[in-house]
Amino acid sequence: MKFLLDFLPLILFFAVFKGAEGHPDAAAAFATEHFGFLVQGGTVGPQEAPVLLATVVVMVATLAQAAILKLRGRKIDLMLWISLALVVVLGGATVWFHNETFIKWKPTGLHWAMALTLWISQAWFGKNLIQAMLGKELQLPDAVWLRLNRAWVLFFAAMGVANLYVAYHFTTSAWANFKVFGVTGLILVFTLAQGLYLGKHLPPEESDKQS
């Protein structure tokens, strides 16, 4: 349930974008009629409609995600707060100014926020957040936890750069595909690589459990 809730805004963004991209004139008419009051000038063109509608949907979905967690008495983690702030500010700018560039910066902002959070927690406060999340399940030397934390910092920093490269060098459609499939695939590959690395440093009994 939590997994689906976490990925729901991304799934909805992609579905709405692809649906509107296939019917741009109808999407433009719908966006103008229902969301024209949110847009500078009050009119949405066919080229703008897909990303504008997808942005509106992802804003609502992210707000709903936070509201559901709050109503269920669950803690809203820092990354969701950051994601919510980014999608409201950058998404709102995309809708008002008819400019998809703002929402394209959102993944980069989130990736860099993750990198900074991991780095600052370790460098300034001596707290390794990766160890805090996984330390109960895995027994590893402190040096390994430190390398693991640094690896994730570099990975998230690189992902932020990769998002901007795709956003500025490829079409919006290609960027949407990368946002969903490319990012998810890279995270999966990196996670698997981390698992292989950790397997070399686990105590014998932990290695047996993993296998």
C-alpha positions in Angstrom: 0.0 0.0 0.0 2.7 2.4 1.0 4.7 1.5 -2.2 1.7 2.4 -4.4 1.1 5.6 -2.5 4.7 6.7 -2.9 4.6 6.1 -6.7 1.1 7.3 -7.3 2.0 10.9 -8.2 4.6 9.7 -10.7 2.3 7.1 -12.3 -0.5 9.7 -12.6 1.8 12.3 -14.1 3.0 9.9 -16.8 -0.5 8.6 -17.5 -2.1 12.0 -17.9 0.8 13.4 -19.9 0.8 10.5 -22.4 -3.0 10.6 -22.7 -3.0 14.3 -23.3 -0.1 14.1 -25.7 -2.1 11.7 -27.9 -5.0 14.2 -28.1 -3.5 17.6 -27.8 -6.4 19.7 -29.2 -8.9 18.0 -26.8 -6.5 18.4 -23.9 -6.0 22.1 -24.7 -9.8 22.7 -24.8 -10.2 20.8 -21.5 -7.4 22.6 -19.8 -8.6 26.0 -21.0 -12.2 25.3 -19.9 -11.3 23.9 -16.4 -8.0 25.4 -15.5 -7.9 28.6 -17.6 -8.3 30.7 -14.4 -5.0 29.3 -13.2 -3.1 30.2 -16.3 -1.7 33.5 -17.4 -3.9 34.7 -20.2 -6.5 32.1 -19.5 -5.8 30.0 -22.6 -3.9 26.8 -22.9 -2.4 25.7 -26.3 -2.1 22.2 -27.6 1.6 22.0 -27.1 1.3 23.2 -23.5 -1.7 21.1 -22.5 -0.1 17.7 -21.8 2.5 18.9 -19.3 0.2 21.5 -17.8 -2.6 18.9 -17.1 0.0 16.4 -15.8 1.4 19.0 -13.5 -2.0 19.9 -12.1 -2.7 16.2 -11.5 0.7 15.6 -9.8 0.2 18.6 -7.6 -3.2 17.3 -6.4 -1.9 13.8 -6.0 1.1 14.9 -3.9 -1.2 17.0 -1.7 -3.6 14.0 -1.3 -0.6 11.8 -0.5 0.4 14.1 2.4 -3.3 14.5 3.5 -3.9 10.7 3.6 -0.8 10.1 5.7 -1.8 12.9 8.1 -5.4 11.6 8.4 -4.1 8.1 9.2 -1.9 9.5 11.9 1.3 8.5 10.0 4.4 10.6 10.0 5.1 12.6 6.8 8.8 12.1 6.2 11.2 15.0 5.2 11.4 13.9 1.5 7.7 14.1 1.1 7.6 17.6 2.6 10.4 18.6 0.2 8.6 17.0 -2.7 5.4 18.7 -1.8 7.0 22.1 -1.5 8.8 21.7 -4.9 5.7 20.5 -6.7 3.6 23.3 -5.4 6.1 26.1 -6.1 7.5 24.7 -9.4 4.3 23.2 -10.6 2.4 26.4 -9.8 5.0 28.3 -11.9 4.7 25.9 -14.8 0.9 26.3 -14.8 0.8 30.0 -14.5 3.6 30.9 -16.9 2.8 28.1 -19.5 6.4 27.0 -19.0 7.3 23.4 -18.6 10.9 24.2 -17.5 9.8 24.8 -13.9 8.3 21.3 -13.4 11.3 19.8 -15.2 13.5 21.1 -12.4 11.5 19.3 -9.7 13.2 15.9 -9.9 16.6 17.6 -9.8 15.6 19.6 -6.8 14.4 16.4 -5.0 17.5 14.5 -5.9 19.8 17.2 -4.7 17.8 17.7 -1.6 18.3 14.0 -0.8 22.0 14.3 -1.5 22.4 17.3 0.8 20.3 15.7 3.5 22.5 12.6 3.6 25.7 14.6 3.4 24.8 17.3 6.0 23.5 14.6 8.4 26.8 12.8 8.2 29.2 15.7 8.0 27.6 18.1 10.4 25.7 15.9 12.9 27.6 12.6 12.6 24.5 10.8 11.8 24.5 8.3 8.9 20.9 8.1 7.7 21.5 5.0 5.5 22.8 3.2 8.6 19.8 4.5 10.6 17.4 3.0 8.1 19.2 -0.3 7.5 21.3 -0.8 10.7 18.7 -3.0 12.4 18.8 -5.5 9.6 22.5 -5.4 8.6 25.6 -5.5 10.8 28.4 -3.7 8.9 31.6 -1.9 9.9 31.3 1.9 10.3 33.7 2.4 7.4 31.3 0.5 5.1 28.3 2.5 6.2 30.3 5.7 5.6 31.2 4.6 2.0 27.6 3.6 1.4 26.3 7.0 2.5 28.8 8.8 0.3 27.8 6.5 -2.6 24.2 7.5 -2.3 25.2 11.2 -2.0 27.1 11.0 -5.3 24.3 9.0 -6.9 21.6 11.5 -6.1 23.8 14.4 -7.1 24.5 12.7 -10.5 20.8 11.9 -10.9 20.0 15.6 -10.5 22.5 16.5 -13.2 21.2 13.7 -15.5 17.6 15.0 -15.2 18.7 18.5 -16.3 20.7 17.1 -19.2 17.6 15.2 -20.5 15.3 18.1 -19.8 17.4 20.5 -21.9 18.6 18.3 -24.6 15.6 16.1 -25.4 11.8 16.6 -26.0 9.4 16.8 -23.1 8.0 13.4 -24.1 11.5 11.9 -23.9 12.0 13.6 -20.5 8.7 12.1 -19.2 9.9 8.7 -20.3 13.2 9.2 -18.5 11.5 10.5 -15.4 9.5 7.3 -15.1 11.5 4.5 -16.6 15.0 5.9 -16.7 15.2 7.1 -13.2 13.4 4.0 -11.8 15.8 1.7 -13.8 18.9 3.6 -12.6 17.8 3.4 -9.0 17.2 -0.3 -9.3 20.6 -1.0 -10.9 22.3 1.1 -8.3 20.5 -0.6 -5.5 21.4 -4.0 -6.8 25.0 -2.9 -7.1 24.9 -1.8 -3.5 23.5 -5.2 -2.5 26.4 -6.9 -4.2 28.9 -4.6 -2.5 27.3 -5.1 0.9 27.3 -8.9 0.5 31.1 -8.9 0.6 31.1 -7.1 4.0 28.4 -9.0 5.8 29.3 -11.3 8.6 29.0 -15.0 7.6 25.6 -15.5 9.4 24.2 -12.4 7.7 25.5 -13.6 4.3 23.6 -16.9 4.9 20.4 -15.0 5.6 20.8 -12.9 2.5 21.3 -16.0 0.3 
